[in-house]
Amino acid sequence: MITRSRDWYLGRTRREQVLLAAAGAISAIVIAVFLIAIPLNNGIDSAKGRYEEAVVRHGRIAAKVDLLAGEDEATGRPPSGPLVDFIRQSAEAAGFTLDAADPAGAGQVSIRIASATPEALFGWLSRLETRGIAVQNLTVDPVEGAPGTISVSATLRGAS
């Protein structure tokens, strides 16, 4: 069968051979795109979505566990020690990477987070409010190229 196909191909004119080779190459590219690249990209997008949902669920469950365990966050007591250190520890425990956490005056801390999901961020800010730490200024911007992700700049004020 291979010899028959080769003989048929060699029986074509040079122009037909070039056109058949080009058609074969284009067919291979189309097959590769529709059978490999697109399904792989869809699978990656689906996995990212499931991961983001899992992070939000984890944050909610962790908050409920903290509440049930009777940790200091649930008591409403203000943090002891420097406010900036408490904010850093709390953000790390909530799974956030602070790009900046600097004292911004008496009892205030200025923070910046490059990437966070809104649900997790506002849940964390809500838990801080139970400890007497209020949000004084908040700027939230969407992150380009990352749907459902925001960047945050905020000034937090501790209980006086």
MOCOR-V94442 format. One record per backbone hydrogen bond with DSSP energy under -0.5 kcal/mol. NH is the residue of the N-H (numbers start at 0). CO is the residue of the C=O. Records with the same first field share a line. If there is no record, write none. Layout:
NH: CO / CO
//
This chain:
4: 0
5: 1
6: 2
7: 3
8: 4
9: 5
10: 6
11: 8
16: 12
17: 13
18: 14
19: 15
20: 16
21: 17
22: 18
23: 19
24: 20
25: 21
26: 22
27: 23
28: 24
29: 25
30: 26
31: 27
32: 28
33: 29
34: 30
35: 31
36: 31
37: 32
39: 35
40: 36
41: 37
42: 38
43: 39
44: 40
45: 41
46: 42
47: 43
48: 44
49: 45
50: 46
51: 47
52: 48
53: 49
54: 50
55: 51
56: 52
57: 53
58: 54
59: 55
60: 56
61: 57
62: 58
63: 59
64: 60
65: 61
66: 62
67: 63
68: 64
69: 65 / 66
70: 65
73: 70
74: 70 / 71
75: 71 / 72
76: 71
85: 81
86: 82
87: 83
88: 84
89: 85
90: 86
91: 87
92: 88
93: 89
94: 90 / 91
95: 90
97: 95
98: 96 / 111
99: 111
101: 109
103: 107
107: 104
108: 155
109: 101
110: 108 / 153
111: 99
112: 151
113: 96
115: 149
120: 116
121: 117
122: 118
123: 119
124: 120
125: 121
126: 122
127: 123
128: 124
129: 125
130: 126 / 127
131: 128
132: 127
133: 131 / 156
135: 133 / 154
136: 154
138: 152
140: 150
142: 148
143: 141
145: 142
148: 145
149: 115
150: 140
151: 112
152: 138
153: 110
154: 136
155: 108
156: 133
157: 106
//
